[in-house]
Amino acid sequence: MDNQYSYYHSDDNYQYGGGSGANMPGQGQPDHHAKEPKKKAGKGVPKVAASVGCAILFGMIASAVFLTCNTLGRRIFGMSASGSVQEQQDLTDAAPVQRTSSVVTSDVSEVVDQVMPSIVSITGMSVEEVQGFFGGTYEQKTGGVGTGIIIGENDDELLIVTNSHVVAGRDTLTVTFGDENSVEANIKGSDAVYDVAVIAVAEADIPAETKASISVATLGDSDSLKVGEPAIAIGNALGYGQSVTTGVISALNRTVISTDAQTGETTENATELIQTDAAINSGNSGGALVNVNGEVVGINSAKQVGAAVEGIGYAIPISDVYDLIQSMMSQDTKTKVDEDERGMIGITGISVSDAFSQQIDVPAGVYVTEITPGGGAEAAGMTKGCIITAINGSTVDSMDALQTQLEYYAKGQTVTLTIEIPQTNGEYKESEIDVTLR
């Protein structure tokens, strides 16, 4: 690296003091010991005239050489009289410079002012039973922070999109607006495969002054993005509140495979992601990736970490999940049901992850290994060997994801399951069935 930056330390290339040969001994030094002979008046005039003539002749020759070299330098090397290289420009033939707002300035304050009222902070809390040192158990509260984007409203609710992993497993959700007012939120829909969730805040819970300060975000077209165009990331980085980072769209259609720290299972994103070098940190999840027009083109979701990694963050393209978000927005708002009141489908199953499904060539989801006699699945006609891929439109790719969805449904409620039914030729056929939970 030092060699790459050596041009910053170019003082060594300069010479200070006299030029070469200055004050060399024996050259032009006076001899103070020799006597100077007396000169008679009028005897030295011819010598002086000759010296002046030689000087004039030398000056004329030097000037001619300098002018010739200067002219040749300008014509051949494009050098000015000061010795600096000039750009070769033909103003009559030069194409006009096309400038956009993204090129002319790096000031994104106007874009931020436009988008920030639609960005919120999300705090999720959950209670876990923890094994004590002496064998007992106790409850411990855990929390996490993220970001959300206001994307719509209905008669009773303000609707916010975020990442599924921001809200998953949380007993309570709190939304904090830009004016620091906080209200509780509930889930409308969540999809762990696409890592997208929609949550709702009751309009009646939002203070009047907060309503006046918020706005609904404008969604853009992520399909029209180009590599190299500016990108702005806004989110609740590290839980400190909203902050802004800038960069560019580094790449498109990135396939990202993540590894579960506990199980070691790998998961491939259901959609190809946008890569950006705008800093995305913990707490930015669910926040907005914005273009220079103030349109949300992505939902910030992840970053790559490691000693050899710098400036690699990812966002979910908004166009890829637009239909899914719209579907979630139309669902009924869910509240978690007490554990003893939760309904059950009536199956035993195992998870089929994306990676495993590719290895054995079956759909990802929950593979049904047993049907519980007298349960809702049996009554609906489900058979062993089916694969559950979604519940009420929300994709599931594991037993954990299915159980998380069921936390919002009580006994007696009916859910619509999307299942893959095995065929005699080894293929699967998709179908939907309504199951009443028991």
C-alpha positions as CSV (number, residue, x, y, z in Angstrom):
1,M,0.0,0.0,0.0
2,D,2.9,2.4,0.8
3,N,4.1,2.2,-2.8
4,Q,0.7,3.2,-4.1
5,Y,0.7,6.4,-2.1
6,S,4.3,7.4,-2.7
7,Y,3.2,10.3,-4.9
8,Y,2.0,12.1,-1.8
9,H,5.6,12.3,-0.6
10,S,7.2,13.8,-3.6
11,D,9.4,16.3,-1.8
12,D,12.3,14.0,-2.2
13,N,12.1,14.7,-5.9
14,Y,12.9,18.3,-5.5
15,Q,16.4,19.9,-5.2
16,Y,16.9,22.7,-2.8
17,G,19.8,25.3,-2.8
18,G,22.2,26.0,-5.7
19,G,22.2,24.1,-8.9
20,S,24.8,21.6,-9.9
21,G,28.4,23.0,-10.0
22,A,27.6,26.0,-7.8
23,N,30.5,27.1,-5.7
24,M,32.8,24.3,-7.0
25,P,36.4,24.8,-5.9
26,G,38.7,26.1,-8.7
27,Q,35.9,27.5,-10.8
28,G,35.6,31.3,-10.8
29,Q,37.2,31.6,-7.3
30,P,39.3,34.8,-6.8
31,D,43.0,34.5,-5.9
32,H,43.6,37.0,-3.1
33,H,47.4,36.4,-3.2
34,A,48.1,37.6,-6.8
35,K,48.8,41.2,-7.4
36,E,46.4,42.9,-9.9
37,P,48.4,44.9,-12.6
38,K,47.7,48.5,-13.1
39,K,45.7,49.5,-16.3
40,K,46.3,52.6,-18.3
41,A,43.4,54.7,-19.2
42,G,41.9,53.9,-22.7
43,K,43.8,50.6,-23.1
44,G,40.8,48.3,-22.0
45,V,38.1,49.8,-24.2
46,P,38.4,47.3,-27.1
47,K,38.2,44.4,-24.6
48,V,35.0,45.8,-23.0
49,A,33.3,46.3,-26.4
50,A,34.2,42.8,-27.4
51,S,32.7,41.4,-24.1
52,V,29.5,43.4,-24.6
53,G,29.2,42.2,-28.2
54,C,29.6,38.5,-27.1
55,A,27.0,39.0,-24.5
56,I,24.5,40.4,-26.9
57,L,25.2,37.6,-29.4
58,F,24.8,35.0,-26.7
59,G,21.5,36.5,-25.6
60,M,20.1,36.5,-29.2
61,I,21.0,32.9,-29.7
62,A,19.5,31.8,-26.3
63,S,16.3,33.7,-27.1
64,A,16.0,32.0,-30.5
65,V,16.6,28.6,-29.0
66,F,14.0,29.2,-26.2
67,L,11.3,30.4,-28.5
68,T,11.9,27.5,-30.9
69,C,11.7,24.9,-28.0
70,N,8.6,26.6,-26.6
71,T,6.8,26.5,-29.9
72,L,7.8,22.8,-30.5
73,G,6.7,22.0,-26.9
74,R,3.3,23.5,-27.5
75,R,2.8,21.8,-30.8
76,I,4.2,18.4,-30.0
77,F,3.5,17.9,-26.3
78,G,0.6,20.4,-25.7
79,M,2.6,22.4,-23.1
80,S,1.9,25.9,-22.1
81,A,4.5,28.5,-21.3
82,S,4.4,27.5,-17.7
83,G,5.2,23.9,-18.6
84,S,1.9,22.3,-17.6
85,V,0.1,19.9,-19.9
86,Q,-3.1,21.3,-21.3
87,E,-6.2,19.3,-22.3
88,Q,-6.8,19.1,-26.1
89,Q,-10.3,20.5,-26.5
90,D,-12.3,21.3,-29.6
91,L,-15.1,23.4,-28.3
92,T,-17.0,23.5,-31.6
93,D,-17.2,19.7,-31.8
94,A,-17.5,18.9,-28.1
95,A,-20.7,17.0,-27.1
96,P,-22.7,18.8,-24.4
97,V,-22.2,17.4,-20.9
98,Q,-25.4,15.7,-19.6
99,R,-25.7,16.3,-15.9
100,T,-28.4,15.0,-13.6
101,S,-29.0,15.9,-10.0
102,S,-27.2,12.8,-8.9
103,V,-24.0,13.8,-10.7
104,V,-24.0,17.5,-10.1
105,T,-24.0,17.3,-6.3
106,S,-23.5,14.9,-3.4
107,D,-25.9,16.8,-1.2
108,V,-28.9,14.5,-0.6
109,S,-30.5,16.6,2.1
110,E,-33.6,17.3,0.0
111,V,-34.1,13.6,-0.7
112,V,-33.7,12.8,3.0
113,D,-36.2,15.5,3.9
114,Q,-38.7,14.0,1.5
115,V,-38.3,10.4,2.7
116,M,-37.5,10.7,6.4
117,P,-41.2,11.3,7.5
118,S,-42.0,7.8,6.2
119,I,-39.3,6.0,8.2
120,V,-39.9,4.6,11.7
121,S,-37.9,2.7,14.3
122,I,-39.1,-0.7,15.5
123,T,-38.4,-2.3,18.8
124,G,-39.3,-5.9,19.5
125,M,-39.4,-7.5,22.9
126,S,-39.8,-11.1,23.9
127,V,-39.7,-13.2,27.1
128,E,-37.6,-16.3,27.2
129,E,-37.3,-19.0,29.9
130,V,-33.6,-19.3,30.8
131,Q,-32.0,-22.2,32.7
132,G,-30.5,-21.0,35.9
133,F,-27.1,-21.9,37.2
134,F,-28.5,-24.0,40.0
135,G,-31.1,-25.8,37.8
136,G,-34.1,-23.6,38.1
137,T,-35.6,-21.5,35.3
138,Y,-36.4,-17.8,35.2
139,E,-37.9,-15.4,32.6
140,Q,-35.6,-13.1,30.8
141,K,-36.6,-10.3,28.5
142,T,-34.7,-9.9,25.2
143,G,-35.1,-7.2,22.6
144,G,-34.0,-6.2,19.2
145,V,-34.3,-3.1,17.0
146,G,-35.0,-2.5,13.3
147,T,-36.5,-0.1,10.9
148,G,-39.8,0.2,9.0
149,I,-41.2,2.1,6.1
150,I,-44.8,3.6,6.1
151,I,-46.3,2.2,2.9
152,G,-50.0,2.8,3.3
153,E,-53.1,3.2,5.5
154,N,-56.7,2.1,5.7
155,D,-59.6,3.5,7.7
156,D,-58.2,2.3,11.0
157,E,-54.5,1.5,10.6
158,L,-51.2,2.8,9.4
159,L,-49.3,0.1,7.5
160,I,-45.6,-0.4,7.7
161,V,-43.3,-2.8,5.9
162,T,-40.1,-4.3,7.4
163,N,-38.1,-7.5,7.5
164,S,-39.6,-10.7,8.8
165,H,-36.5,-11.3,11.0
166,V,-37.1,-7.9,12.7
167,V,-40.5,-9.0,14.1
168,A,-40.2,-12.8,14.2
169,G,-40.5,-14.3,17.7
170,R,-41.3,-11.0,19.4
171,D,-44.1,-10.8,21.9
172,T,-44.5,-7.1,21.6
173,L,-43.7,-4.6,18.9
174,T,-43.2,-0.8,19.4
175,V,-43.0,1.7,16.6
176,T,-41.3,5.0,17.2
177,F,-41.9,7.9,14.9
178,G,-39.5,10.8,14.0
179,D,-40.9,13.0,16.8
180,E,-40.0,10.3,19.3
181,N,-43.7,9.3,20.0
182,S,-44.1,5.5,20.3
183,V,-47.1,3.2,19.9
184,E,-47.6,-0.5,19.9
185,A,-48.0,-2.4,16.6
186,N,-49.3,-5.8,15.5
187,I,-48.5,-8.0,12.6
188,K,-50.6,-8.1,9.4
189,G,-48.5,-10.7,7.6
190,S,-45.0,-12.1,7.6
191,D,-43.0,-14.2,5.2
192,A,-39.8,-15.7,6.4
193,V,-38.7,-17.0,3.0
194,Y,-38.8,-13.5,1.4
195,D,-37.9,-11.9,4.7
196,V,-40.7,-9.4,4.5
197,A,-43.4,-8.4,7.0
198,V,-46.2,-5.9,7.2
199,I,-47.2,-4.5,10.6
200,A,-50.0,-2.2,11.6
201,V,-50.5,0.7,14.0
202,A,-54.0,1.7,15.1
203,E,-54.7,5.2,13.9
204,A,-56.5,5.9,17.2
205,D,-53.2,5.4,19.0
206,I,-51.2,7.9,17.0
207,P,-51.1,11.4,18.5
208,A,-52.4,14.3,16.4
209,E,-49.0,16.0,16.2
210,T,-47.4,12.8,15.0
211,K,-50.0,12.3,12.3
212,A,-49.1,15.8,11.0
213,S,-45.4,14.9,10.7
214,I,-45.5,11.6,8.9
215,S,-46.1,10.6,5.3
216,V,-46.5,7.5,3.1
217,A,-43.4,6.5,1.2
218,T,-43.3,6.5,-2.6
219,L,-42.3,3.1,-4.0
220,G,-40.0,3.1,-7.1
221,D,-39.2,0.5,-9.8
222,S,-36.3,-1.6,-8.7
223,D,-36.3,-3.3,-12.1
224,S,-35.1,-0.1,-13.7
225,L,-32.0,0.3,-11.5
226,K,-28.6,0.6,-13.1
227,V,-25.2,-0.4,-11.6
228,G,-23.4,2.8,-10.5
229,E,-26.4,5.0,-9.9
230,P,-26.5,6.7,-6.5
231,A,-28.1,4.9,-3.5
232,I,-29.2,6.3,-0.1
233,A,-29.8,4.0,2.9
234,I,-31.9,5.3,5.7
235,G,-32.5,3.4,9.0
236,N,-32.2,3.0,12.7
237,A,-28.5,2.0,12.7
238,L,-27.5,0.4,16.0
239,G,-30.8,1.6,17.5
240,Y,-29.5,5.2,17.9
241,G,-32.3,6.6,15.7
242,Q,-32.6,7.3,12.0
243,S,-29.4,8.0,10.1
244,V,-28.4,8.3,6.5
245,T,-25.6,6.7,4.5
246,T,-24.8,7.1,0.8
247,G,-23.2,5.0,-1.9
248,V,-24.1,3.5,-5.3
249,I,-25.9,0.5,-6.6
250,S,-22.9,-1.9,-6.7
251,A,-24.5,-4.9,-8.3
252,L,-27.9,-6.4,-9.2
253,N,-29.4,-9.8,-9.0
254,R,-27.1,-11.1,-6.3
255,T,-27.7,-14.6,-4.9
256,V,-27.0,-14.6,-1.2
257,I,-26.7,-17.8,0.9
258,S,-26.8,-17.4,4.7
259,T,-25.9,-19.9,7.3
260,D,-27.8,-20.5,10.6
261,A,-25.4,-20.0,13.4
262,Q,-27.0,-22.6,15.6
263,T,-28.0,-25.4,13.1
264,G,-25.4,-24.7,10.4
265,E,-28.2,-25.0,7.8
266,T,-27.8,-22.8,4.7
267,T,-30.6,-20.7,3.2
268,E,-30.7,-19.1,-0.1
269,N,-32.6,-15.8,-0.5
270,A,-35.9,-16.4,-2.3
271,T,-35.3,-13.3,-4.5
272,E,-32.1,-11.9,-6.0
273,L,-30.8,-8.9,-4.0
274,I,-29.5,-5.5,-4.7
275,Q,-25.9,-4.9,-3.6
276,T,-24.8,-1.5,-2.4
277,D,-21.8,0.1,-0.7
278,A,-24.0,2.4,1.3
279,A,-23.3,1.4,4.9
280,I,-25.9,-1.0,6.3
281,N,-25.5,-1.8,10.0
282,S,-27.4,-3.6,12.7
283,G,-30.8,-1.9,13.1
284,N,-30.9,-0.8,9.5
285,S,-32.9,-4.0,8.7
286,G,-36.3,-3.1,7.2
287,G,-35.2,0.4,6.3
288,A,-35.3,2.1,2.9
289,L,-32.9,2.0,0.0
290,V,-33.7,5.1,-1.9
291,N,-32.9,6.5,-5.3
292,V,-32.2,10.2,-6.1
293,N,-35.9,10.8,-6.8
294,G,-36.8,9.9,-3.2
295,E,-38.4,6.6,-4.2
296,V,-38.0,3.4,-2.2
297,V,-36.3,0.8,-4.5
298,G,-35.3,-1.7,-1.8
299,I,-35.7,-2.9,1.7
300,N,-32.4,-3.1,3.5
301,S,-31.9,-6.6,4.9
302,A,-28.4,-7.8,5.3
303,K,-24.7,-7.0,5.1
304,Q,-21.6,-9.2,4.5
305,V,-19.1,-9.3,7.3
306,G,-15.5,-10.5,7.6
307,A,-12.0,-9.4,7.8
308,A,-11.7,-9.2,4.0
309,V,-15.1,-7.6,3.4
310,E,-15.8,-3.9,3.2
311,G,-18.9,-2.0,1.9
312,I,-21.1,-5.0,0.9
313,G,-24.7,-4.6,1.9
314,Y,-27.9,-6.1,0.5
315,A,-31.5,-4.9,-0.1
316,I,-34.6,-6.7,-1.2
317,P,-35.8,-5.3,-4.6
318,I,-39.2,-3.6,-3.9
319,S,-40.6,-4.7,-7.3
320,D,-39.9,-8.4,-6.5
321,V,-42.0,-8.3,-3.3
322,Y,-44.6,-5.7,-4.3
323,D,-47.4,-8.2,-4.8
324,L,-46.5,-10.0,-1.6
325,I,-46.6,-6.8,0.4
326,Q,-50.0,-5.9,-1.1
327,S,-51.4,-9.3,-0.1
328,M,-50.1,-8.8,3.5
329,M,-51.6,-5.4,3.7
330,S,-55.1,-6.9,3.0
331,Q,-54.9,-9.5,5.7
332,D,-56.5,-9.3,9.1
333,T,-54.3,-7.8,11.8
334,K,-53.0,-10.5,14.1
335,T,-52.3,-10.6,17.8
336,K,-50.6,-13.4,19.5
337,V,-52.8,-16.0,21.2
338,D,-52.0,-17.3,24.6
339,E,-50.2,-20.6,24.3
340,D,-52.9,-22.7,25.8
341,E,-55.4,-21.2,23.4
342,R,-53.4,-21.7,20.1
343,G,-54.8,-24.0,17.5
344,M,-53.0,-26.9,15.9
345,I,-53.1,-28.3,12.3
346,G,-52.8,-31.9,13.4
347,I,-49.6,-33.1,11.7
348,T,-46.1,-34.2,12.4
349,G,-43.6,-32.8,10.0
350,I,-39.9,-32.1,9.2
351,S,-38.3,-29.0,7.6
352,V,-37.3,-29.1,4.0
353,S,-34.9,-26.1,3.6
354,D,-34.1,-24.6,0.2
355,A,-30.7,-26.2,0.1
356,F,-32.1,-29.6,1.0
357,S,-35.0,-29.3,-1.4
358,Q,-32.5,-28.8,-4.2
359,Q,-30.6,-31.9,-3.3
360,I,-33.6,-34.2,-3.2
361,D,-35.6,-32.3,-5.8
362,V,-38.7,-31.6,-3.8
363,P,-40.4,-28.3,-2.9
364,A,-39.1,-26.4,0.2
365,G,-41.5,-26.3,3.1
366,V,-42.8,-28.7,5.8
367,Y,-42.9,-32.3,4.8
368,V,-45.8,-34.1,6.5
369,T,-44.6,-37.4,8.0
370,E,-47.7,-38.2,10.1
371,I,-51.4,-37.1,10.1
372,T,-52.9,-36.8,13.7
373,P,-56.1,-38.9,13.9
374,G,-59.1,-36.6,14.5
375,G,-57.2,-33.4,13.8
376,G,-58.0,-30.6,11.4
377,A,-55.6,-31.8,8.7
378,E,-57.3,-35.3,8.5
379,A,-60.7,-33.7,8.4
380,A,-59.5,-31.5,5.5
381,G,-58.2,-34.6,3.6
382,M,-54.5,-34.0,3.9
383,T,-52.3,-37.1,3.4
384,K,-48.9,-38.1,4.5
385,G,-46.2,-37.0,2.1
386,C,-47.7,-33.6,1.3
387,I,-45.5,-30.5,1.7
388,I,-46.9,-27.4,3.3
389,T,-45.4,-24.3,1.6
390,A,-47.6,-21.5,2.9
391,I,-50.3,-20.5,5.4
392,N,-52.8,-17.8,4.5
393,G,-50.5,-16.7,1.8
394,S,-47.3,-16.4,3.9
395,T,-44.5,-18.7,2.8
396,V,-43.1,-21.2,5.2
397,D,-39.9,-23.2,4.7
398,S,-39.5,-24.9,8.1
399,M,-41.5,-26.2,11.1
400,D,-40.3,-23.2,13.1
401,A,-41.7,-20.8,10.4
402,L,-45.0,-22.7,10.5
403,Q,-45.2,-22.7,14.3
404,T,-44.4,-19.0,14.3
405,Q,-47.4,-18.3,12.0
406,L,-49.7,-20.5,14.1
407,E,-49.0,-18.3,17.2
408,Y,-51.6,-15.9,15.8
409,Y,-54.4,-18.4,15.4
410,A,-56.7,-19.8,18.1
411,K,-58.6,-23.1,18.3
412,G,-61.6,-23.1,16.0
413,Q,-60.1,-20.6,13.5
414,T,-59.8,-21.7,9.9
415,V,-56.6,-21.2,7.9
416,T,-55.8,-21.8,4.2
417,L,-52.8,-24.0,3.6
418,T,-50.9,-24.2,0.4
419,I,-49.6,-27.7,-0.1
420,E,-47.7,-29.7,-2.7
421,I,-49.2,-33.1,-3.3
422,P,-46.9,-35.8,-4.7
423,Q,-47.9,-37.4,-8.0
424,T,-47.3,-40.9,-9.3
425,N,-44.7,-39.5,-11.8
426,G,-42.5,-38.1,-8.9
427,E,-43.7,-34.5,-9.5
428,Y,-45.8,-32.4,-7.1
429,K,-49.0,-30.6,-7.8
430,E,-49.9,-27.4,-5.8
431,S,-53.3,-27.2,-4.1
432,E,-55.0,-25.2,-1.3
433,I,-57.0,-26.6,1.5
434,D,-58.9,-25.0,4.4
435,V,-58.0,-26.5,7.8
436,T,-60.0,-25.7,11.0
437,L,-57.5,-25.7,13.9
438,R,-58.2,-27.9,16.8
